[in-house]
Amino acid sequence: MKKTNIKIMYRSVKYLLILAMSLSINISYSSDFKEALNVIEVRKTAMQSLWHRIKRISPYVELKEKVDYNKDLATEDAKEIIVLLEKAKNLWSENSNLSAKGFTNATPAVWALPEYFGKLYSEAEKSAYQLKDSIIEDNIENTTEAMCNLGKACGTCHANFRRLLTNQLSNEVSGWSGKYIKNCNSVTVN
């Protein structure tokens, strides 16, 4: 009888250990999943904030219409574009690759082609710095060129690395085309 009880206790302990291990794995997975969702949400918010600033600065750069917007506001927006790009740069960890599950519009290509993604991202950062500097220096030609280069980098990145649903096209056509201002065709971009 004692051997039977020991065997039952042994099995019970074994099953409890297996259950405890599986629960800890699920809790860890749940925590990682929640963290990934949080990273995706922060990334999405940063990108939307970038887009908001680009849309706000575009009429100023085009010098086409009278806007209730001045050099100081344009400079602040250009600086904020840089800050947002710098912060969002570190939000592309492998564990945030939930595109196959539909939790992000980023395609798996972001993680499959990290060098190309990084190159386009660096071009956007470089253009953002040029935009800020040219606004501060009141250099209209360089401001236009920097805005066109920023649009080209962002548009190329979105075309290659962002899943877009048909119903989103009308809202994001200028983001995908990379034409943040109208006269980019007449500007030589880097």
C-alpha positions as CSV (number, residue, x, y, z in Angstrom):
1,M,0.0,0.0,0.0
2,K,2.8,2.3,0.8
3,K,4.4,1.8,-2.7
4,T,1.1,2.6,-4.3
5,N,0.7,5.8,-2.3
6,I,4.3,6.8,-3.2
7,K,3.6,6.2,-6.9
8,I,0.4,8.2,-6.8
9,M,2.1,11.1,-4.9
10,Y,5.0,10.9,-7.5
11,R,2.6,11.1,-10.4
12,S,0.6,13.9,-8.7
13,V,3.8,15.9,-8.1
14,K,4.9,15.2,-11.7
15,Y,1.6,16.5,-13.1
16,L,1.7,19.5,-10.8
17,L,5.2,20.4,-11.9
18,I,4.2,20.1,-15.6
19,L,1.1,22.2,-14.9
20,A,3.1,24.8,-13.1
21,M,5.7,25.0,-15.9
22,S,3.0,25.3,-18.6
23,L,1.3,28.0,-16.6
24,S,4.5,30.0,-16.2
25,I,5.2,29.6,-19.9
26,N,1.7,30.9,-20.7
27,I,2.1,33.8,-18.3
28,S,5.5,34.6,-19.8
29,Y,4.0,34.4,-23.3
30,S,1.0,36.5,-22.3
31,S,3.4,39.1,-20.9
32,D,5.5,39.1,-24.0
33,F,2.4,39.4,-26.2
34,K,1.1,42.3,-24.1
35,E,4.5,44.0,-24.4
36,A,4.5,43.5,-28.2
37,L,1.0,45.0,-28.5
38,N,2.1,47.9,-26.4
39,V,5.2,48.5,-28.7
40,I,2.9,48.3,-31.7
41,E,0.5,50.9,-30.3
42,V,3.4,53.3,-29.3
43,R,4.9,52.8,-32.8
44,K,1.5,53.5,-34.5
45,T,1.0,56.6,-32.4
46,A,4.5,57.9,-33.2
47,M,3.9,57.4,-36.9
48,Q,0.5,59.1,-36.8
49,S,2.1,62.0,-34.9
50,L,4.8,62.2,-37.6
51,W,2.1,62.3,-40.3
52,H,0.2,65.0,-38.5
53,R,3.3,67.2,-38.4
54,I,4.2,66.6,-42.0
55,K,0.6,67.5,-43.1
56,R,0.9,70.7,-41.0
57,I,4.3,71.7,-42.3
58,S,3.5,71.0,-46.0
59,P,1.6,74.2,-46.8
60,Y,4.3,76.3,-45.2
61,V,7.0,74.6,-47.3
62,E,5.0,75.1,-50.5
63,L,4.6,78.8,-49.8
64,K,1.5,78.5,-51.9
65,E,-1.2,79.6,-49.6
66,K,-1.5,81.9,-46.7
67,V,-1.4,79.8,-43.6
68,D,-1.7,80.7,-40.0
69,Y,1.6,79.1,-39.4
70,N,5.1,80.6,-39.1
71,K,8.8,79.7,-39.1
72,D,8.8,79.1,-35.4
73,L,6.0,76.6,-35.6
74,A,7.6,75.0,-38.7
75,T,10.9,74.7,-36.8
76,E,9.2,73.1,-33.8
77,D,7.4,70.6,-36.1
78,A,10.6,69.8,-37.9
79,K,12.3,69.2,-34.5
80,E,9.4,67.0,-33.4
81,I,9.6,64.9,-36.6
82,I,13.2,64.2,-35.7
83,V,12.4,63.2,-32.1
84,L,9.5,61.0,-33.3
85,L,11.7,59.3,-35.8
86,E,14.4,58.7,-33.2
87,K,12.0,57.3,-30.7
88,A,10.2,55.1,-33.3
89,K,13.5,53.7,-34.6
90,N,13.8,51.3,-31.6
91,L,10.2,50.1,-31.8
92,W,10.8,47.4,-34.5
93,S,12.0,44.5,-32.2
94,E,11.5,41.0,-33.5
95,N,8.9,40.3,-30.8
96,S,6.7,43.1,-32.2
97,N,6.4,41.2,-35.5
98,L,2.7,40.3,-35.2
99,S,1.8,41.1,-38.8
100,A,0.8,37.5,-39.6
101,K,-1.8,37.7,-36.9
102,G,-3.2,41.1,-38.1
103,F,-2.1,43.1,-35.1
104,T,0.1,45.5,-37.1
105,N,0.1,46.9,-40.6
106,A,3.8,46.4,-40.9
107,T,4.6,43.5,-43.2
108,P,7.0,40.7,-42.2
109,A,9.4,42.3,-44.7
110,V,10.5,44.8,-42.0
111,W,12.1,41.9,-40.1
112,A,13.1,39.9,-43.1
113,L,15.0,42.8,-44.8
114,P,16.3,44.8,-41.8
115,E,19.2,46.4,-43.7
116,Y,16.9,47.8,-46.4
117,F,14.4,48.9,-43.8
118,G,17.2,50.6,-41.9
119,K,18.5,52.3,-45.0
120,L,15.1,53.9,-45.8
121,Y,14.6,54.8,-42.1
122,S,18.1,56.5,-42.1
123,E,17.2,58.4,-45.2
124,A,14.0,59.7,-43.5
125,E,16.1,60.8,-40.5
126,K,18.7,62.5,-42.6
127,S,16.0,64.3,-44.6
128,A,14.3,65.4,-41.3
129,Y,17.5,67.0,-40.1
130,Q,18.0,68.7,-43.4
131,L,14.4,70.0,-43.2
132,K,14.9,71.4,-39.8
133,D,18.2,73.1,-40.7
134,S,16.9,74.6,-43.9
135,I,13.9,76.0,-42.2
136,I,16.1,77.6,-39.5
137,E,18.4,79.0,-42.3
138,D,15.4,80.3,-44.3
139,N,16.7,78.3,-47.3
140,I,13.6,77.8,-49.4
141,E,15.2,75.6,-52.0
142,N,16.8,73.3,-49.5
143,T,13.6,73.1,-47.5
144,T,11.7,72.0,-50.6
145,E,14.4,69.4,-51.4
146,A,14.4,68.1,-47.8
147,M,10.6,67.8,-47.8
148,C,10.7,65.9,-51.1
149,N,13.5,63.6,-49.8
150,L,11.5,62.9,-46.6
151,G,8.4,62.1,-48.7
152,K,10.5,59.8,-50.9
153,A,12.0,57.9,-48.0
154,C,8.6,57.6,-46.2
155,G,6.7,56.7,-49.3
156,T,9.2,54.0,-50.4
157,C,9.2,52.6,-46.9
158,H,5.4,52.4,-46.8
159,A,5.2,51.0,-50.2
160,N,7.6,48.2,-49.3
161,F,6.9,47.6,-45.6
162,R,3.3,48.6,-44.8
163,R,0.1,46.6,-45.5
164,L,-2.7,49.0,-46.5
165,L,-6.3,48.1,-46.8
166,T,-8.3,49.4,-49.8
167,N,-10.5,51.6,-47.5
168,Q,-7.3,53.3,-46.2
169,L,-6.0,54.4,-49.6
170,S,-7.9,57.7,-49.8
171,N,-6.6,58.8,-46.4
172,E,-3.0,57.8,-47.1
173,V,-2.4,58.4,-50.8
174,S,0.1,61.2,-50.3
175,G,1.9,59.2,-47.7
176,W,2.3,56.3,-50.1
177,S,3.2,58.4,-53.1
178,G,5.8,60.2,-51.0
179,K,4.7,63.5,-52.4
180,Y,4.2,65.6,-49.3
181,I,4.4,68.8,-51.4
182,K,3.3,69.3,-55.0
183,N,6.4,70.5,-56.7
184,C,8.6,67.5,-55.9
185,N,8.7,66.5,-59.6
186,S,10.6,69.6,-60.4
187,V,13.1,69.1,-57.6
188,T,16.2,67.0,-57.9
189,V,16.2,64.7,-54.9
190,N,19.1,62.7,-53.4
